Amino acid sequence: MTMTCTATVLIDDARTRVTRFDFAPGQQTGWHTHELDYVITAITECRMRLQEPDGQTREVTVPAGSAYARAKGVKHNVINAGSAPMSFVEVEIR
């Protein structure tokens, strides 16, 4: 059985959508395509396993308090590959 993370929408207005994602170890987002440019800010250290459409899987660690930006069109499944809960905030730009 696939365990899905908790996604809590904090802001959803004409300019942005801000969502907090909380994952227990092993939980995932499920496959999705980003339809907007976005910025991720890690609340905790995030040990992410990223499954990509070409069948490749890669692991990255995003330190707590750091951020990165991506353009729309990214398609992936994000899994908590660590042994501790992880959380990040995603800001989508309309």
N, C-alpha and C positions, 0 to 999 in steps of 0.2 A: 504494500500500500504506500502510495506517495504522500508524504507529509508536506503541506504547503505552509509557507511562512505567513505571518500576520502583516497585512498592509493596512495602514491607517492613514486616510487622507486628512491632512491638516489644513490645507488651503486649496481651494479650487475656484479660481476667478478668471477674469478675462485675460490676464497676463501670465499666470503661472498655475501649476498644480504641484503641490508639495505633499509628498507621501513618506511616512516613516515605515520602514521594513524591519521586522524583528524575526529572527530565525533561531530556533533551537538547533543544536548540532544535527546535521543530516537533513534539515528542512530545506525546501527549494521554492523558487518563484513559480516554476512551471515555464514552459516555452512561451516566449513573447517577443514581439517586435516593437521597438521604440518608435513611435510615430512623431515624436517631438525631440528636439535637442534637449539634452539633460545634463545635470551636474549631480554627482553623488558626493556626500560628505559622511565619512565614517564616524559613528558615535563611539563604537568599540573597535578594537582590532578586528578586521574582517578577513578571515581566511576563506577565500572564495574559490570554488571549483566552477569553471565556466564551460558549459557544453555549448559547442558551436554547430551551426547547420552542416558543415562539411564533415562532421563526425569527430572532429578533434576536441579534446578536452585539455584545458590548461588550468593551473592553479596560480592564484595571485594572493598576496597579502597586502591589504590596505591598512596602514596604521591608523589608530584612533586619532581623530581630529584632522585628518588629511582629506583632500578632495581631488576629484578628477572630472573632466567633461568629455562628453561624446556627442557626435552628431546623430540625428535621427536615422533610422534604418537599421540600427544594430538589432540582430536577432540572436537570442541565447536563452539558456536556462542557468540560473545562478543557484548554487548549492552551498550551504555552510559546511565546509570541509574541516572545520576545526572541532575541538572538543568542548568549547565554551559557546554560550549564546553570542550572536552577533547582531548588530543593529546599524542601519545607515538611513540617512534622509536623502531622498531624491527630489530635485527641483526640476520640473519640466517647464520649458520656456515656449510660450505660444507666440 
